[in-house]
Amino acid sequence: MTSVTENPAPILLRKDLARSIRQGQPWIYRDALQPGDDLPDGALVEVRTRDGRPLARGFWDARSPIAVRVLESGGPGHRFTDIETLIAGRLAAALDRRLDRLDLANTNAFRWVHGEADLLPGIHADYYAGAAVIRFDGAGARAFYGPIEERLRAAAGSRLPLDAVLDRDQRGGADEREVIEDGVRFLVDLAHGQKGGLFLDQRENRLLVAGRARGKSLLNLFGYTGGFAIHAAVACARRTDTVDIAAPAIEAARRNFELNNLDLASAGLHATDAFDFLTQAIKRGEQWDIVVSDPPSFAAKCDAVPAARQAYQRLHRLAASVTRPGGLLCAASCSSHVGRADFLATIESGVRQAGRNWQLEAVYGAAFDHPVIAAFPQGDYLKFAVGAVS
Ligand SMILES: C[S@@+](CC[C@H](N)C(=O)[O-])C[C@H]1O[C@@H](n2cnc3c(N)ncnc32)[C@H](O)[C@@H]1O
């Protein structure tokens, strides 16, 4: 296996970040460093305090505002782990944590590596029935992790079948796989699908909604390839409607219903804008027992937050209007810039604008294979609020 050079380039901090780096903060912005370093992407660096004491090791990104992603920190006298051992150990530990909880015969699609929260900054790896789909956050990570395919294969060993490793940003050709998620089958398009195939972060929430769906009608807004609706239909929902603006996603949803031998007569599939769909449904006086809203991020950057709040509020007003009295509204946000309290406020005010009341039951997050660590709150992005609308 090609090995990463073990001669780290020294990098001096300009700002006093020693404490937060020791506490696990994985990102060091360029403006926190003394100027002048000109290193190649992926170079191993040793971050030193302003007075030159070694503090952490990480890798360099030549262009990103995040100049260094920290791999390991340690106080005076700390012996840093060699990089091959460190990466191999962390890939294996991340896999152990997943395999401890998952029965591969029942669920063979999961996030194996969740970047910073698995102490492997800058890399995500999703597993789909024998294929790993990798995403690098920038050229530094891509260069640093280099021979990742060999490393993943070594970590998988005999515990996990692995026949392909695909780079999400360099996908081509066709790779469609059938996966199983909590006993439900899905076709995933690894070459062209959004987020590398399935939105794995919602896996536990799909199951949670399915557990409430028996005999009920369900509206699956921003439904992608049918996930929430198909789980609900398997759990004997009376009727489902799935809405997504992407026609290929709706076509994939139809195939997923068929794959699970579900009756398409009670599965509405609508390739249209969710806001338009809701406006029309309100005009027709249509309502559902359970409404799930899982839009794409409305705030990719901080300065988009005010507009995102408005969009959420409008969406929640419309969604509450089509929720049957006593029904359930399940509202998701994957915008890390919109905090939990802010997001809940958009539900409260949207529901009130619809002339209805909202009683929050619980706010869930991403599935366990998308862990969150205190030192990296940016990773705590998914909110899934479940509550009754009266
Ligand atoms: C976060 S994903 C939903 C994942 C899905 N709930 C699941 O469990 O697989 C967001 C989806 O919203 C769709 N979308 C984006 N804008 C939309 C719009 N204006 N109306 C309807 N769907 C939209 C995207 O095509 C994407 O499939």
The ligand as an SDF file (V2000), in Angstrom:
LIG
                    3D

 27 29  0  0  0  0  0  0  0  0999 V2000
  -33.6870   15.4310    1.0970 C   0  0  0  0  0  0  0  0  0  0  0  0
  -34.2620   14.7850   -0.4060 S   0  0  0  0  0  0  0  0  0  0  0  0
  -35.5880   13.7820    0.1100 C   0  0  0  0  0  0  0  0  0  0  0  0
  -35.2150   12.3740    0.5410 C   0  0  0  0  0  0  0  0  0  0  0  0
  -36.3810   11.4760    0.7820 C   0  0  0  0  0  0  0  0  0  0  0  0
  -37.2720   11.9790    1.8120 N   0  0  0  0  0  0  0  0  0  0  0  0
  -35.9730   10.0630    1.1220 C   0  0  0  0  0  0  0  0  0  0  0  0
  -36.2740    9.5940    2.2490 O   0  0  0  0  0  0  0  0  0  0  0  0
  -35.3520    9.4110    0.2880 O   0  0  0  0  0  0  0  0  0  0  0  0
  -35.0140   16.1640   -1.1610 C   0  0  0  0  0  0  0  0  0  0  0  0
  -35.7720   15.8770   -2.4430 C   0  0  0  0  0  0  0  0  0  0  0  0
  -36.4920   17.0640   -2.7840 O   0  0  0  0  0  0  0  0  0  0  0  0
  -36.6090   17.1240   -4.1870 C   0  0  0  0  0  0  0  0  0  0  0  0
  -36.9910   18.5240   -4.5120 N   0  0  0  0  0  0  0  0  0  0  0  0
  -36.1990   19.6270   -4.5520 C   0  0  0  0  0  0  0  0  0  0  0  0
  -36.9470   20.7250   -4.7910 N   0  0  0  0  0  0  0  0  0  0  0  0
  -38.2450   20.3100   -4.8770 C   0  0  0  0  0  0  0  0  0  0  0  0
  -39.4890   20.9700   -5.0850 C   0  0  0  0  0  0  0  0  0  0  0  0
  -39.5420   22.2920   -5.2460 N   0  0  0  0  0  0  0  0  0  0  0  0
  -40.6060   20.2290   -5.0950 N   0  0  0  0  0  0  0  0  0  0  0  0
  -40.5560   18.8780   -4.9430 C   0  0  0  0  0  0  0  0  0  0  0  0
  -39.4120   18.2110   -4.7520 N   0  0  0  0  0  0  0  0  0  0  0  0
  -38.2680   18.9060   -4.7110 C   0  0  0  0  0  0  0  0  0  0  0  0
  -35.2880   16.6460   -4.6980 C   0  0  0  0  0  0  0  0  0  0  0  0
  -35.4180   16.1440   -6.0170 O   0  0  0  0  0  0  0  0  0  0  0  0
  -34.9550   15.5480   -3.6650 C   0  0  0  0  0  0  0  0  0  0  0  0
  -35.3380   14.2890   -4.1460 O   0  0  0  0  0  0  0  0  0  0  0  0
  1  2  1  0
  2  3  1  0
  2 10  1  0
  3  4  1  0
  4  5  1  0
  5  6  1  0
  5  7  1  0
  7  8  2  0
  7  9  1  0
 10 11  1  0
 11 12  1  0
 11 26  1  0
 12 13  1  0
 13 14  1  0
 13 24  1  0
 14 15  1  0
 14 23  1  0
 15 16  2  0
 16 17  1  0
 17 18  1  0
 17 23  2  0
 18 19  1  0
 18 20  2  0
 20 21  1  0
 21 22  2  0
 22 23  1  0
 24 25  1  0
 24 26  1  0
 26 27  1  0
M  CHG  2   2   1   9  -1
M  END
$$$$
